[in-house]
Amino acid sequence: MISSTTIGELTTNYLTNPLGIDIIPRFSWILRESDGSKDLHQVSYDLQISSTEDFKNILIDTTENTKQNYLNTPTNLTMDMFKASSDYFWRVSAKLSDGNSSGFSDPASFSTGLMQKWPSTATWITGGISNTLLRTIFPSPSVGFKQAKLFISGIGYHEVYINGEKVGDHKLDSPWSDNN
């Protein structure tokens, strides 16, 4: 039986719909108990990961027994299951201590980064020591495309423009970097 308890606030590696992860995803969610009951808890969960938002291509479907309500990583999950620079969608349902199920959550998403597999056709935009503005020209594909990804790595702040138009609404982003 489907419970009135729902699942929300889905995060991957503590972030909402992160881009460019390169470590095993850790999934978390919150049980929302609409009937005011505080005694319910999760006894197991079913987590599905798909390459499509409509879940017609489910890649991973795993059930785990756990009483942990906040952070769950399926024990059989490895990064080898994911392709570099790809988008994934996930959803979860929980079996509750009263025997009912929450039903599946709304989907969340994450994308993988390059995962140390640099494409042989990739080119670096570099500026040396004295340049403060880095530019490059690259040909647009002859066939239409749905999405393009730009991976930025560097020390310091950046703003990105494509064809003279600012990408996003951020100002002087400084991404997380190890810079070892």
TIVO-2410 file (N, C-alpha, C; in nm, 3 decimals):
# residues 180
REC num residu      c1      c2      c3 atome chaine
REC   1      M   0.084  -0.118   0.000     N      A
REC   1      M   0.000   0.000   0.000    CA      A
REC   1      M   0.089   0.125   0.000     C      A
REC   2      I   0.046   0.226  -0.073     N      A
REC   2      I   0.121   0.351  -0.080    CA      A
REC   2      I   0.084   0.438   0.041     C      A
REC   3      S   0.185   0.486   0.109     N      A
REC   3      S   0.170   0.569   0.228    CA      A
REC   3      S   0.150   0.715   0.188     C      A
REC   4      S   0.105   0.796   0.282     N      A
REC   4      S   0.098   0.940   0.257    CA      A
REC   4      S   0.235   1.004   0.279     C      A
REC   5      T   0.331   0.927   0.328     N      A
REC   5      T   0.468   0.976   0.345    CA      A
REC   5      T   0.533   0.985   0.207     C      A
REC   6      T   0.599   1.096   0.180     N      A
REC   6      T   0.667   1.115   0.052    CA      A
REC   6      T   0.815   1.137   0.075     C      A
REC   7      I   0.889   1.137  -0.034     N      A
REC   7      I   1.034   1.159  -0.028    CA      A
REC   7      I   1.067   1.288  -0.100     C      A
REC   8      G   1.154   1.370  -0.041     N      A
REC   8      G   1.193   1.495  -0.103    CA      A
REC   8      G   1.336   1.532  -0.067     C      A
REC   9      E   1.378   1.648  -0.112     N      A
REC   9      E   1.511   1.703  -0.086    CA      A
REC   9      E   1.621   1.605  -0.125     C      A
REC  10      L   1.613   1.552  -0.245     N      A
REC  10      L   1.713   1.459  -0.295    CA      A
REC  10      L   1.843   1.530  -0.325     C      A
REC  11      T   1.953   1.475  -0.279     N      A
REC  11      T   2.085   1.529  -0.309    CA      A
REC  11      T   2.180   1.416  -0.350     C      A
REC  12      T   2.278   1.453  -0.428     N      A
REC  12      T   2.385   1.362  -0.469    CA      A
REC  12      T   2.515   1.424  -0.422     C      A
REC  13      N   2.590   1.350  -0.342     N      A
REC  13      N   2.716   1.402  -0.285    CA      A
REC  13      N   2.692   1.537  -0.217     C      A
REC  14      Y   2.581   1.544  -0.143     N      A
REC  14      Y   2.542   1.662  -0.064    CA      A
REC  14      Y   2.502   1.783  -0.148     C      A
REC  15      L   2.484   1.766  -0.280     N      A
REC  15      L   2.448   1.877  -0.368    CA      A
REC  15      L   2.319   1.845  -0.441     C      A
REC  16      T   2.244   1.949  -0.478     N      A
REC  16      T   2.123   1.932  -0.557    CA      A
REC  16      T   2.161   1.931  -0.705     C      A
REC  17      N   2.133   1.820  -0.771     N      A
REC  17      N   2.159   1.803  -0.915    CA      A
REC  17      N   2.299   1.849  -0.957     C      A
REC  18      P   2.405   1.790  -0.898     N      A
REC  18      P   2.541   1.836  -0.928    CA      A
REC  18      P   2.587   1.801  -1.069     C      A
REC  19      L   2.681   1.878  -1.117     N      A
REC  19      L   2.741   1.856  -1.249    CA      A
REC  19      L   2.887   1.815  -1.231     C      A
REC  20      G   2.930   1.717  -1.309     N      A
REC  20      G   3.072   1.684  -1.316    CA      A
REC  20      G   3.128   1.605  -1.199     C      A
REC  21      I   3.050   1.515  -1.138     N      A
REC  21      I   3.107   1.437  -1.028    CA      A
REC  21      I   3.200   1.330  -1.083     C      A
REC  22      D   3.301   1.294  -1.005     N      A
REC  22      D   3.393   1.190  -1.049    CA      A
REC  22      D   3.427   1.092  -0.936     C      A
REC  23      I   3.340   1.087  -0.836     N      A
REC  23      I   3.352   0.989  -0.728    CA      A
REC  23      I   3.218   0.917  -0.716     C      A
REC  24      I   3.217   0.804  -0.647     N      A
REC  24      I   3.095   0.726  -0.632    CA      A
REC  24      I   2.985   0.815  -0.573     C      A
REC  25      P   2.871   0.821  -0.640     N      A
REC  25      P   2.763   0.906  -0.589    CA      A
REC  25      P   2.711   0.857  -0.454     C      A
REC  26      R   2.686   0.951  -0.365     N      A
REC  26      R   2.620   0.923  -0.237    CA      A
REC  26      R   2.487   0.995  -0.243     C      A
REC  27      F   2.380   0.922  -0.224     N      A
REC  27      F   2.246   0.976  -0.238    CA      A
REC  27      F   2.184   0.999  -0.101     C      A
REC  28      S   2.112   1.109  -0.088     N      A
REC  28      S   2.040   1.133   0.037    CA      A
REC  28      S   1.904   1.192   0.006     C      A
REC  29      W   1.813   1.176   0.100     N      A
REC  29      W   1.677   1.224   0.085    CA      A
REC  29      W   1.614   1.238   0.222     C      A
REC  30      I   1.500   1.306   0.224     N      A
REC  30      I   1.426   1.328   0.348    CA      A
REC  30      I   1.288   1.265   0.334     C      A
REC  31      L   1.247   1.191   0.436     N      A
REC  31      L   1.110   1.140   0.440    CA      A
REC  31      L   1.019   1.251   0.493     C      A
REC  32      R   0.913   1.279   0.421     N      A
REC  32      R   0.816   1.380   0.463    CA      A
REC  32      R   0.691   1.309   0.508     C      A
REC  33      E   0.665   1.314   0.636     N      A
REC  33      E   0.549   1.245   0.694    CA      A
REC  33      E   0.432   1.341   0.701     C      A
REC  34      S   0.336   1.323   0.611     N      A
REC  34      S   0.225   1.419   0.601    CA      A
REC  34      S   0.118   1.398   0.707     C      A
REC  35      D   0.116   1.281   0.769     N      A
REC  35      D   0.012   1.257   0.871    CA      A
REC  35      D   0.058   1.295   1.012     C      A
REC  36      G   0.176   1.352   1.023     N      A
REC  36      G   0.225   1.397   1.154    CA      A
REC  36      G   0.290   1.288   1.237     C      A
REC  37      S   0.295   1.166   1.187     N      A
REC  37      S   0.353   1.056   1.262    CA      A
REC  37      S   0.505   1.069   1.267     C      A
REC  38      K   0.560   1.065   1.385     N      A
REC  38      K   0.705   1.074   1.401    CA      A
REC  38      K   0.768   0.936   1.423     C      A
REC  39      D   0.684   0.834   1.434     N      A
REC  39      D   0.735   0.700   1.465    CA      A
REC  39      D   0.776   0.621   1.341     C      A
REC  40      L   0.739   0.669   1.223     N      A
REC  40      L   0.774   0.596   1.101    CA      A
REC  40      L   0.921   0.612   1.069     C      A
REC  41      H   0.982   0.506   1.019     N      A
REC  41      H   1.118   0.514   0.969    CA      A
REC  41      H   1.133   0.420   0.850     C      A
REC  42      Q   1.236   0.442   0.776     N      A
REC  42      Q   1.265   0.364   0.657    CA      A
REC  42      Q   1.328   0.232   0.698     C      A
REC  43      V   1.280   0.121   0.641     N      A
REC  43      V   1.345  -0.008   0.666    CA      A
REC  43      V   1.422  -0.058   0.544     C      A
REC  44      S   1.383  -0.010   0.425     N      A
REC  44      S   1.458  -0.040   0.304    CA      A
REC  44      S   1.425   0.065   0.199     C      A
REC  45      Y   1.505   0.068   0.095     N      A
REC  45      Y   1.478   0.161  -0.014    CA      A
REC  45      Y   1.504   0.094  -0.147     C      A
REC  46      D   1.439   0.145  -0.250     N      A
REC  46      D   1.462   0.101  -0.388    CA      A
REC  46      D   1.510   0.223  -0.465     C      A
REC  47      L   1.632   0.217  -0.515     N      A
REC  47      L   1.691   0.330  -0.586    CA      A
REC  47      L   1.709   0.291  -0.732     C      A
REC  48      Q   1.662   0.377  -0.822     N      A
REC  48      Q   1.676   0.355  -0.965    CA      A
REC  48      Q   1.757   0.469  -1.026     C      A
REC  49      I   1.850   0.432  -1.115     N      A
REC  49      I   1.929   0.529  -1.190    CA      A
REC  49      I   1.906   0.502  -1.337     C      A
REC  50      S   1.875   0.608  -1.411     N      A
REC  50      S   1.841   0.595  -1.552    CA      A
REC  50      S   1.921   0.695  -1.635     C      A
REC  51      S   1.938   0.664  -1.762     N      A
REC  51      S   2.003   0.760  -1.851    CA      A
REC  51      S   1.900   0.854  -1.915     C      A
REC  52      T   1.772   0.831  -1.887     N      A
REC  52      T   1.666   0.917  -1.940    CA      A
REC  52      T   1.576   0.962  -1.826     C      A
REC  53      E   1.524   1.083  -1.837     N      A
REC  53      E   1.441   1.140  -1.730    CA      A
REC  53      E   1.309   1.068  -1.714     C      A
REC  54      D   1.262   1.000  -1.819     N      A
REC  54      D   1.136   0.926  -1.810    CA      A
REC  54      D   1.154   0.784  -1.756     C      A
REC  55      F   1.277   0.745  -1.723     N      A
REC  55      F   1.312   0.615  -1.666    CA      A
REC  55      F   1.275   0.498  -1.758     C      A
REC  56      K   1.281   0.522  -1.888     N      A
REC  56      K   1.260   0.414  -1.984    CA      A
REC  56      K   1.388   0.335  -2.007     C      A
REC  57      N   1.502   0.388  -1.960     N      A
REC  57      N   1.629   0.319  -1.974    CA      A
REC  57      N   1.697   0.310  -1.836     C      A
REC  58      I   1.643   0.226  -1.750     N      A
REC  58      I   1.696   0.211  -1.615    CA      A
REC  58      I   1.825   0.130  -1.621     C      A
REC  59      L   1.933   0.190  -1.571     N      A
REC  59      L   2.064   0.127  -1.573    CA      A
REC  59      L   2.092   0.051  -1.444     C      A
REC  60      I   2.044   0.106  -1.333     N      A
REC  60      I   2.067   0.046  -1.201    CA      A
REC  60      I   1.935   0.047  -1.125     C      A
REC  61      D   1.899  -0.067  -1.071     N      A
REC  61      D   1.778  -0.080  -0.988    CA      A
REC  61      D   1.818  -0.167  -0.870     C      A
REC  62      T   1.833  -0.105  -0.755     N      A
REC  62      T   1.885  -0.177  -0.640    CA      A
REC  62      T   1.797  -0.156  -0.518     C      A
REC  63      T   1.782  -0.258  -0.439     N      A
REC  63      T   1.709  -0.250  -0.313    CA      A
REC  63      T   1.806  -0.279  -0.200     C      A
REC  64      E   1.804  -0.195  -0.098     N      A
REC  64      E   1.893  -0.211   0.017    CA      A
REC  64      E   1.810  -0.205   0.145     C      A
REC  65      N   1.843  -0.290   0.238     N      A
REC  65      N   1.782  -0.284   0.371    CA      A
REC  65      N   1.864  -0.190   0.458     C      A
REC  66      T   1.797  -0.093   0.516     N      A
REC  66      T   1.867   0.003   0.601    CA      A
REC  66      T   1.766   0.078   0.686     C      A
REC  67      K   1.809   0.119   0.801     N      A
REC  67      K   1.724   0.204   0.884    CA      A
REC  67      K   1.773   0.348   0.878     C      A
REC  68      Q   1.875   0.370   0.802     N      A
REC  68      Q   1.933   0.503   0.789    CA      A
REC  68      Q   1.842   0.586   0.698     C      A
REC  69      N   1.794   0.700   0.744     N      A
REC  69      N   1.700   0.780   0.667    CA      A
REC  69      N   1.764   0.892   0.587     C      A
REC  70      Y   1.893   0.914   0.600     N      A
REC  70      Y   1.946   1.036   0.545    CA      A
REC  70      Y   2.055   1.021   0.441     C      A
REC  71      L   2.134   0.917   0.441     N      A
REC  71      L   2.242   0.905   0.344    CA      A
REC  71      L   2.259   0.759   0.306     C      A
REC  72      N   2.248   0.732   0.177     N      A
REC  72      N   2.252   0.594   0.133    CA      A
REC  72      N   2.331   0.581   0.004     C      A
REC  73      T   2.425   0.491   0.002     N      A
REC  73      T   2.498   0.457  -0.119    CA      A
REC  73      T   2.484   0.307  -0.138     C      A
REC  74      P   2.422   0.265  -0.246     N      A
REC  74      P   2.409   0.121  -0.268    CA      A
REC  74      P   2.545   0.052  -0.260     C      A
REC  75      T   2.548  -0.062  -0.193     N      A
REC  75      T   2.676  -0.130  -0.170    CA      A
REC  75      T   2.740  -0.182  -0.298     C      A
REC  76      N   2.661  -0.200  -0.403     N      A
REC  76      N   2.715  -0.255  -0.528    CA      A
REC  76      N   2.752  -0.148  -0.630     C      A
REC  77      L   2.752  -0.022  -0.592     N      A
REC  77      L   2.774   0.088  -0.685    CA      A
REC  77      L   2.924   0.117  -0.700     C      A
REC  78      T   2.970   0.128  -0.826     N      A
REC  78      T   3.108   0.167  -0.854    CA      A
REC  78      T   3.106   0.269  -0.968     C      A
REC  79      M   3.213   0.345  -0.982     N      A
REC  79      M   3.221   0.444  -1.090    CA      A
REC  79      M   3.229   0.378  -1.227     C      A
REC  80      D   3.269   0.251  -1.233     N      A
REC  80      D   3.275   0.180  -1.361    CA      A
REC  80      D   3.137   0.167  -1.424     C      A
REC  81      M   3.032   0.185  -1.345     N      A
REC  81      M   2.895   0.173  -1.396    CA      A
REC  81      M   2.852   0.298  -1.473     C      A
REC  82      F   2.931   0.404  -1.468     N      A
REC  82      F   2.894   0.531  -1.529    CA      A
REC  82      F   2.992   0.569  -1.639     C      A
REC  83      K   2.941   0.635  -1.741     N      A
REC  83      K   3.024   0.686  -1.850    CA      A
REC  83      K   3.069   0.828  -1.816     C      A
REC  84      A   3.185   0.864  -1.865     N      A
REC  84      A   3.236   1.000  -1.845    CA      A
REC  84      A   3.147   1.100  -1.918     C      A
REC  85      S   3.134   1.218  -1.860     N      A
REC  85      S   3.063   1.330  -1.922    CA      A
REC  85      S   2.922   1.291  -1.968     C      A
REC  86      S   2.846   1.229  -1.877     N      A
REC  86      S   2.711   1.182  -1.908    CA      A
REC  86      S   2.612   1.228  -1.802     C      A
REC  87      D   2.485   1.238  -1.841     N      A
REC  87      D   2.379   1.278  -1.750    CA      A
REC  87      D   2.304   1.155  -1.700     C      A
REC  88      Y   2.267   1.159  -1.572     N      A
REC  88      Y   2.192   1.050  -1.511    CA      A
REC  88      Y   2.079   1.108  -1.427     C      A
REC  89      F   1.972   1.029  -1.413     N      A
REC  89      F   1.856   1.068  -1.334    CA      A
REC  89      F   1.832   0.957  -1.233     C      A
REC  90      W   1.791   0.996  -1.113     N      A
REC  90      W   1.765   0.894  -1.011    CA      A
REC  90      W   1.640   0.928  -0.932     C      A
REC  91      R   1.581   0.823  -0.879     N      A
REC  91      R   1.464   0.836  -0.793    CA      A
REC  91      R   1.469   0.725  -0.690     C      A
REC  92      V   1.392   0.742  -0.585     N      A
REC  92      V   1.397   0.646  -0.476    CA      A
REC  92      V   1.258   0.628  -0.417     C      A
REC  93      S   1.231   0.508  -0.370     N      A
REC  93      S   1.111   0.483  -0.290    CA      A
REC  93      S   1.157   0.415  -0.162     C      A
REC  94      A   1.080   0.431  -0.055     N      A
REC  94      A   1.118   0.372   0.073    CA      A
REC  94      A   1.007   0.283   0.125     C      A
REC  95      K   1.047   0.169   0.178     N      A
REC  95      K   0.954   0.085   0.252    CA      A
REC  95      K   0.961   0.134   0.397     C      A
REC  96      L   0.846   0.158   0.456     N      A
REC  96      L   0.840   0.218   0.588    CA      A
REC  96      L   0.815   0.114   0.695     C      A
REC  97      S   0.840   0.152   0.819     N      A
REC  97      S   0.827   0.059   0.932    CA      A
REC  97      S   0.683   0.010   0.952     C      A
REC  98      D   0.584   0.080   0.897     N      A
REC  98      D   0.445   0.034   0.909    CA      A
REC  98      D   0.406  -0.061   0.796     C      A
REC  99      G   0.503  -0.097   0.708     N      A
REC  99      G   0.478  -0.190   0.600    CA      A
REC  99      G   0.437  -0.125   0.469     C      A
REC 100      N   0.407   0.003   0.470     N      A
REC 100      N   0.368   0.075   0.349    CA      A
REC 100      N   0.490   0.125   0.273     C      A
REC 101      S   0.467   0.169   0.149     N      A
REC 101      S   0.573   0.224   0.066    CA      A
REC 101      S   0.545   0.372   0.040     C      A
REC 102      S   0.650   0.448   0.025     N      A
REC 102      S   0.636   0.591  -0.003    CA      A
REC 102      S   0.599   0.619  -0.148     C      A
REC 103      G   0.619   0.524  -0.237     N      A
REC 103      G   0.609   0.552  -0.380    CA      A
REC 103      G   0.737   0.622  -0.423     C      A
REC 104      F   0.760   0.630  -0.552     N      A
REC 104      F   0.885   0.692  -0.599    CA      A
REC 104      F   0.882   0.843  -0.584     C      A
REC 105      S   0.998   0.897  -0.553     N      A
REC 105      S   1.018   1.042  -0.544    CA      A
REC 105      S   1.015   1.103  -0.683     C      A
REC 106      D   1.006   1.235  -0.689     N      A
REC 106      D   1.032   1.304  -0.815    CA      A
REC 106      D   1.180   1.281  -0.847     C      A
REC 107      P   1.217   1.279  -0.975     N      A
REC 107      P   1.357   1.250  -1.009    CA      A
REC 107      P   1.452   1.365  -0.975     C      A
REC 108      A   1.574   1.327  -0.945     N      A
REC 108      A   1.686   1.420  -0.929    CA      A
REC 108      A   1.787   1.382  -1.037     C      A
REC 109      S   1.891   1.460  -1.053     N      A
REC 109      S   1.988   1.430  -1.158    CA      A
REC 109      S   2.131   1.457  -1.111     C      A
REC 110      F   2.225   1.404  -1.185     N      A
REC 110      F   2.366   1.437  -1.168    CA      A
REC 110      F   2.434   1.406  -1.300     C      A
REC 111      S   2.547   1.468  -1.323     N      A
REC 111      S   2.626   1.434  -1.441    CA      A
REC 111      S   2.766   1.398  -1.396     C      A
REC 112      T   2.828   1.314  -1.473     N      A
REC 112      T   2.965   1.276  -1.442    CA      A
REC 112      T   3.062   1.370  -1.514     C      A
REC 113      G   3.178   1.385  -1.456     N      A
REC 113      G   3.283   1.466  -1.517    CA      A
REC 113      G   3.363   1.383  -1.615     C      A
REC 114      L   3.481   1.431  -1.644     N      A
REC 114      L   3.567   1.361  -1.740    CA      A
REC 114      L   3.627   1.234  -1.682     C      A
REC 115      M   3.628   1.223  -1.549     N      A
REC 115      M   3.675   1.103  -1.480    CA      A
REC 115      M   3.813   1.059  -1.527     C      A
REC 116      Q   3.903   1.157  -1.548     N      A
REC 116      Q   4.042   1.134  -1.586    CA      A
REC 116      Q   4.057   1.064  -1.720     C      A
REC 117      K   3.954   1.068  -1.802     N      A
REC 117      K   3.962   1.010  -1.935    CA      A
REC 117      K   3.954   1.125  -2.035     C      A
REC 118      W   4.063   1.197  -2.051     N      A
REC 118      W   4.063   1.314  -2.137    CA      A
REC 118      W   4.044   1.272  -2.281     C      A
REC 119      P   3.946   1.331  -2.349     N      A
REC 119      P   3.927   1.297  -2.491    CA      A
REC 119      P   4.049   1.338  -2.573     C      A
REC 120      S   4.085   1.256  -2.669     N      A
REC 120      S   4.204   1.286  -2.749    CA      A
REC 120      S   4.184   1.411  -2.834     C      A
REC 121      T   4.059   1.452  -2.856     N      A
REC 121      T   4.032   1.570  -2.937    CA      A
REC 121      T   4.021   1.697  -2.852     C      A
REC 122      A   4.031   1.684  -2.719     N      A
REC 122      A   4.018   1.801  -2.632    CA      A
REC 122      A   4.137   1.894  -2.648     C      A
REC 123      T   4.110   2.024  -2.641     N      A
REC 123      T   4.218   2.122  -2.648    CA      A
REC 123      T   4.211   2.212  -2.526     C      A
REC 124      W   4.325   2.251  -2.478     N      A
REC 124      W   4.334   2.341  -2.364    CA      A
REC 124      W   4.336   2.484  -2.413     C      A
REC 125      I   4.263   2.571  -2.344     N      A
REC 125      I   4.271   2.714  -2.370    CA      A
REC 125      I   4.367   2.766  -2.266     C      A
REC 126      T   4.481   2.813  -2.309     N      A
REC 126      T   4.582   2.858  -2.213    CA      A
REC 126      T   4.619   3.003  -2.240     C      A
REC 127      G   4.670   3.067  -2.138     N      A
REC 127      G   4.705   3.207  -2.153    CA      A
REC 127      G   4.846   3.239  -2.111     C      A
REC 128      G   4.920   3.142  -2.065     N      A
REC 128      G   5.054   3.171  -2.018    CA      A
REC 128      G   5.050   3.254  -1.891     C      A
REC 129      I   5.156   3.323  -1.863     N      A
REC 129      I   5.166   3.398  -1.737    CA      A
REC 129      I   5.105   3.537  -1.748     C      A
REC 130      S   5.121   3.604  -1.862     N      A
REC 130      S   5.081   3.744  -1.871    CA      A
REC 130      S   4.938   3.766  -1.918     C      A
REC 131      N   4.876   3.669  -1.979     N      A
REC 131      N   4.741   3.690  -2.033    CA      A
REC 131      N   4.636   3.680  -1.922     C      A
REC 132      T   4.543   3.773  -1.925     N      A
REC 132      T   4.433   3.768  -1.829    CA      A
REC 132      T   4.303   3.729  -1.895     C      A
REC 133      L   4.298   3.733  -2.027     N      A
REC 133      L   4.178   3.698  -2.101    CA      A
REC 133      L   4.211   3.581  -2.192     C      A
REC 134      L   4.144   3.471  -2.172     N      A
REC 134      L   4.169   3.352  -2.251    CA      A
REC 134      L   4.057   3.337  -2.352     C      A
REC 135      R   4.091   3.317  -2.478     N      A
REC 135      R   3.993   3.302  -2.584    CA      A
REC 135      R   4.035   3.190  -2.676     C      A
REC 136      T   3.936   3.131  -2.738     N      A
REC 136      T   3.964   3.035  -2.843    CA      A
REC 136      T   3.845   3.031  -2.937     C      A
REC 137      I   3.870   2.989  -3.058     N      A
REC 137      I   3.764   2.971  -3.156    CA      A
REC 137      I   3.761   2.823  -3.189     C      A
REC 138      F   3.643   2.767  -3.189     N      A
REC 138      F   3.630   2.629  -3.231    CA      A
REC 138      F   3.510   2.618  -3.323     C      A
REC 139      P   3.520   2.530  -3.421     N      A
REC 139      P   3.412   2.519  -3.520    CA      A
REC 139      P   3.288   2.456  -3.457     C      A
REC 140      S   3.173   2.508  -3.497     N      A
REC 140      S   3.050   2.445  -3.450    CA      A
REC 140      S   3.023   2.323  -3.537     C      A
REC 141      P   2.962   2.221  -3.479     N      A
REC 141      P   2.938   2.099  -3.556    CA      A
REC 141      P   2.844   2.127  -3.674     C      A
REC 142      S   2.861   2.052  -3.781     N      A
REC 142      S   2.776   2.070  -3.898    CA      A
REC 142      S   2.635   2.018  -3.873     C      A
REC 143      V   2.621   1.932  -3.776     N      A
REC 143      V   2.489   1.878  -3.741    CA      A
REC 143      V   2.447   1.940  -3.608     C      A
REC 144      G   2.317   1.957  -3.587     N      A
REC 144      G   2.268   2.016  -3.463    CA      A
REC 144      G   2.304   1.932  -3.341     C      A
REC 145      F   2.310   1.996  -3.227     N      A
REC 145      F   2.337   1.924  -3.104    CA      A
REC 145      F   2.246   1.980  -2.996     C      A
REC 146      K   2.220   1.899  -2.893     N      A
REC 146      K   2.129   1.937  -2.787    CA      A
REC 146      K   2.200   2.004  -2.670     C      A
REC 147      Q   2.325   1.968  -2.649     N      A
REC 147      Q   2.393   2.013  -2.528    CA      A
REC 147      Q   2.543   2.017  -2.551     C      A
REC 148      A   2.608   2.111  -2.486     N      A
REC 148      A   2.754   2.117  -2.487    CA      A
REC 148      A   2.799   2.136  -2.343     C      A
REC 149      K   2.914   2.080  -2.308     N      A
REC 149      K   2.966   2.094  -2.173    CA      A
REC 149      K   3.104   2.156  -2.179     C      A
REC 150      L   3.126   2.250  -2.091     N      A
REC 150      L   3.254   2.317  -2.080    CA      A
REC 150      L   3.311   2.285  -1.942     C      A
REC 151      F   3.426   2.221  -1.939     N      A
REC 151      F   3.490   2.190  -1.813    CA      A
REC 151      F   3.599   2.293  -1.789     C      A
REC 152      I   3.593   2.359  -1.674     N      A
REC 152      I   3.688   2.465  -1.642    CA      A
REC 152      I   3.773   2.421  -1.524     C      A
REC 153      S   3.902   2.433  -1.539     N      A
REC 153      S   3.994   2.401  -1.431    CA      A
REC 153      S   4.098   2.510  -1.426     C      A
REC 154      G   4.116   2.565  -1.310     N      A
REC 154      G   4.216   2.670  -1.301    CA      A
REC 154      G   4.225   2.726  -1.161     C      A
REC 155      I   4.326   2.805  -1.139     N      A
REC 155      I   4.343   2.870  -1.011    CA      A
REC 155      I   4.290   3.013  -1.028     C      A
REC 156      G   4.194   3.049  -0.947     N      A
REC 156      G   4.140   3.184  -0.956    CA      A
REC 156      G   3.996   3.184  -1.003     C      A
REC 157      Y   3.946   3.304  -1.028     N      A
REC 157      Y   3.806   3.324  -1.063    CA      A
REC 157      Y   3.789   3.328  -1.213     C      A
REC 158      H   3.663   3.303  -1.256     N      A
REC 158      H   3.636   3.305  -1.399    CA      A
REC 158      H   3.492   3.347  -1.428     C      A
REC 159      E   3.473   3.399  -1.545     N      A
REC 159      E   3.340   3.421  -1.602    CA      A
REC 159      E   3.347   3.367  -1.744     C      A
REC 160      V   3.238   3.307  -1.789     N      A
REC 160      V   3.238   3.243  -1.920    CA      A
REC 160      V   3.140   3.315  -2.012     C      A
REC 161      Y   3.187   3.342  -2.133     N      A
REC 161      Y   3.105   3.402  -2.238    CA      A
REC 161      Y   3.115   3.314  -2.362     C      A
REC 162      I   3.004   3.296  -2.430     N      A
REC 162      I   3.005   3.226  -2.558    CA      A
REC 162      I   2.941   3.319  -2.660     C      A
REC 163      N   3.012   3.344  -2.767     N      A
REC 163      N   2.967   3.439  -2.870    CA      A
REC 163      N   2.928   3.572  -2.810     C      A
REC 164      G   3.003   3.619  -2.713     N      A
REC 164      G   2.980   3.749  -2.651    CA      A
REC 164      G   2.870   3.752  -2.548     C      A
REC 165      E   2.802   3.640  -2.523     N      A
REC 165      E   2.694   3.636  -2.424    CA      A
REC 165      E   2.739   3.558  -2.301     C      A
REC 166      K   2.711   3.615  -2.184     N      A
REC 166      K   2.750   3.553  -2.058    CA      A
REC 166      K   2.675   3.422  -2.038     C      A
REC 167      V   2.745   3.321  -1.993     N      A
REC 167      V   2.684   3.192  -1.962    CA      A
REC 167      V   2.647   3.191  -1.815     C      A
REC 168      G   2.520   3.171  -1.784     N      A
REC 168      G   2.473   3.166  -1.645    CA      A
REC 168      G   2.464   3.304  -1.583     C      A
REC 169      D   2.431   3.306  -1.453     N      A
REC 169      D   2.414   3.433  -1.384    CA      A
REC 169      D   2.516   3.452  -1.272     C      A
REC 170      H   2.618   3.369  -1.269     N      A
REC 170      H   2.720   3.377  -1.165    CA      A
REC 170      H   2.823   3.484  -1.199     C      A
REC 171      K   2.881   3.539  -1.096     N      A
REC 171      K   2.988   3.639  -1.115    CA      A
REC 171      K   3.115   3.586  -1.050     C      A
REC 172      L   3.220   3.582  -1.127     N      A
REC 172      L   3.353   3.542  -1.079    CA      A
REC 172      L   3.349   3.412  -0.999     C      A
REC 173      D   3.298   3.308  -1.063     N      A
REC 173      D   3.294   3.176  -1.000    CA      A
REC 173      D   3.434   3.128  -0.966     C      A
REC 174      S   3.444   3.062  -0.856     N      A
REC 174      S   3.567   2.994  -0.820    CA      A
REC 174      S   3.529   2.851  -0.786     C      A
REC 175      P   3.545   2.760  -0.881     N      A
REC 175      P   3.503   2.622  -0.856    CA      A
REC 175      P   3.592   2.554  -0.755     C      A
REC 176      W   3.542   2.447  -0.696     N      A
REC 176      W   3.623   2.367  -0.606    CA      A
REC 176      W   3.738   2.310  -0.685     C      A
REC 177      S   3.859   2.320  -0.632     N      A
REC 177      S   3.978   2.268  -0.699    CA      A
REC 177      S   4.072   2.209  -0.596     C      A
REC 178      D   4.137   2.102  -0.633     N      A
REC 178      D   4.240   2.043  -0.547    CA      A
REC 178      D   4.373   2.113  -0.572     C      A
REC 179      N   4.403   2.142  -0.699     N      A
REC 179      N   4.524   2.213  -0.741    CA      A
REC 179      N   4.652   2.157  -0.681     C      A
REC 180      N   4.661   2.026  -0.670     N      A
REC 180      N   4.785   1.963  -0.621    CA      A
REC 180      N   4.893   1.970  -0.726     C      A
***
